[in-house]
Structure formats: C-alpha cells, structure tokens
Amino acid sequence: MSKTFGLIGVGGFIAPRHLKAIKANNGTLICAIDTHDSVGILDSYFPQADFFTQGERFERYLYKLKCNNTPLDYISICSPNHLHDTHIRLALRNESYAICEKPIVLNPWNLDALLQAQKESGKRIYTILQLRLHPSIIALREHIQSLLKQDSQKVLNIDLSYISARGKWYTHSWKGDESKSGGIATNIGVHFFDMLLWIFGTLKESIVHTYNESSASGFLVLEHARVRWFLSIDEQHLPDECRAKQKRVYRSLHLEGEEFAFSEGFEDLHTKSYANILNGKGFSLLDTKAAIELIHQIRHATPIGLKGEYHPLSARFL
C-alpha cells in the first residue's frame, strides 16, 4: 500500500531528491509547503499535491487529517537547518513519522529533547545519512574493519577534502547565516564527519585551524584515524582539472597517501535512504548524535591558525 507524505521546504535546494525518492518508493505526496511559491518542480512528480505558503494553513490542514483519522504516514523536512527541530515536532504532533535532512539539529541538547519527544509521541524520527549507503564508503568501512581484525590498535593517516563550489546566492541565503545554517563545517561537512566517525570510531580530539564563511579546516584524532580535513564552497579552491572539466564538486580522501575515490554514485542515495526507512531500517537520532556533537564543537572552537597537523590546502588558500 502506498505511503502518504507531506514535505516541508519543497522549494529548497535538496527537495527534488526527496520528491524523487518518494515517487521511486511508490509513495504519494499529499501536501507540501514553502514560503516561496517557485515550486514548479512539483509538476514533475506530484502535480495533485496540495500546496501552501503559510505555516498556519499548512498546520490546520495536517490537524484536519489527524482529526479524520488519516494522518500522513511521513513528513519530510527540507527546511533551513535552524527550523528542523520545530518542523520535526510539527510532524510528531500530527501523528506522522519525521524524515529530516542533515543536520537534523544544530545543537546536541536539541537532539536530547527530540529523543524525549519521540518517546512521548510513539513516532520515529529519521535522518538522512546517505554516505553510509554509498557502495564505495561501505567497501571502505569493510576494508578498515578487516585491518582492525589484524591490528585492533591501528591508527591510519587521512586527508579529507570537500569543495562544493557555490555561487553568490549562497551567502545571501539562509545558508550563509551561521545562526540558521550552523556555518560551513555544519552545513556541508556534517555528512563527512559522520562518515569518518562511523568508519574510524569515536572522537578523541578536535582542532580547528581555519574557519570563515567560505572555508574551514582542522584536525581530528579518532579512535583509529588521524584526519586532516578541508571544506570549502569557494570556486577558486577547486583543482585545475575540475575547473577545466567545468565540475563544481571535488571530493577526495587520501588514506595513508593513497587516494580513495568516491566522487561518483551520489544520485540515488536519497532513494535508498527512503527505501530503508519504509522498511523500518532508517537512521535514527542516536545514529547522528556523535556527528552533531562534533560539528557543534567545531563551530564554537577558536581557530589556532597554521600550527601542527594542518591540511595542505589550508596553507595554499589562507
């Protein structure tokens, strides 16, 4: 039987991947909301979905569904990061499961409060941690686990680089407002920090070397890895080969000096995430807890400059 969905933030950057995932998993979008009405994308997926621009009317609609004993099965949340907590609670109040984009919240204490809200509502809160579903990332984790079976104390050296070039719009949108997005390390880095923690174990130490509105870098000591990391949205930071091919995204992970390739294969990860959720195997609040704690720590750290184990790109673009 087809599951019913609502979607909050349907005009957002990531919403099309959620629309595609809902349709691909035989779901039906019943309603959607966005404060802006440039949502023609709905015609490609669910032209019959009811659409709202006002939160009050949308909440009344959900309340009526609940009163008629037909609450939505799921509400997908693609709103700005600082609103995730509020919109998750809206889903729970209206007897729906919540599927929330990253980062699920900005602060660790928000996560603790949501765990209590989840318990009281009897409905689950799911988050999107799609890198855990990437075939290459899964293979890397299995490889690391095999190494640790041979040497349980092994610690690997890693350089992680992620550059996702964004235009001038970025800093003028909510994404450029740290109070709303959480800043560069939170907004574009959370998936990679989750990946590192998932593969290499718990955090022992975090140092931030550089941090500004367009890039950040630092050093992590994990249970089984020492990681130099660099994140950026600045097009000038892209390698020459990327710019020559007009590619705007660069992902690189060097493991003990050897490059681990995972730049491709991201197109259907949301669809896989939804399939897992519908099968009761989605990622939970507790799955993302360590990453939320780390990005909060990075966001509030004082950068020390180019001292110690800093990423090579930090020096190049400082």
HELIX and SHEET records of a PDB file:
HELIX    1   1 ALA A   15  ALA A   24  1                                  10    
HELIX    2   2 LEU A   42  TYR A   45  1                                   4    
HELIX    3   3 GLY A   55  CYS A   67  1                                  13    
HELIX    4   4 ASN A   81  LEU A   83  5                                   3    
HELIX    5   5 HIS A   84  ARG A   93  1                                  10    
HELIX    6   6 PRO A  108  SER A  121  1                                  14    
HELIX    7   7 GLN A  130  LEU A  133  5                                   4    
HELIX    8   8 PRO A  135  GLN A  150  1                                  16    
HELIX    9   9 TRP A  169  HIS A  172  1                                   4    
HELIX   10  10 TRP A  174  GLY A  176  5                                   3    
HELIX   11  11 GLU A  178  SER A  181  1                                   4    
HELIX   12  12 ILE A  184  ASN A  187  1                                   4    
HELIX   13  13 VAL A  190  PHE A  200  1                                  11    
HELIX   14  14 GLU A  235  HIS A  237  5                                   3    
HELIX   15  15 ASP A  240  ALA A  244  1                                   5    
HELIX   16  16 LEU A  269  LEU A  278  1                                  10    
HELIX   17  17 LEU A  285  ARG A  299  1                                  15    
HELIX   18  18 PRO A  312  PHE A  317  1                                   6    
SHEET    1   A 6 ASP A  50  PHE A  52  0                                        
SHEET    2   A 6 THR A  28  ILE A  33  1                                        
SHEET    3   A 6 THR A   4  ILE A   8  1                                        
SHEET    4   A 6 TYR A  74  ILE A  77  1                                        
SHEET    5   A 6 TYR A  97  CYS A 100  1                                        
SHEET    6   A 6 ILE A 125  THR A 127  1                                        
SHEET    1   B 6 LEU A 203  TYR A 211  0                                        
SHEET    2   B 6 SER A 215  LEU A 222 -1                                        
SHEET    3   B 6 ALA A 225  SER A 232 -1                                        
SHEET    4   B 6 LEU A 156  SER A 164  1                                        
SHEET    5   B 6 VAL A 249  LEU A 255 -1                                        
SHEET    6   B 6 GLU A 258  PHE A 260 -1                                        
END                                                                             
